[in-house]
């Protein structure tokens, strides 16, 4: 894992926050919620991929 992952997650968080703010102020609360959920799903998929890599590394380390 490198620092690039943290920067990507932070960038997605900032982008989602700005979009959420813009959509809420324009009266589109439903789209704002969907944007927030989409950002959350993207970040969770990124984290799950890294956790899978961690498990593969541990598995290879102990030869299971």
PyMOL commands that set and color helices and strands:
alter all, ss='L'
color gray80, all
select helices_A, chain A and resi 3-25+29-62
alter helices_A, ss='H'
color red, helices_A
deselect
rebuild
show_as cartoon
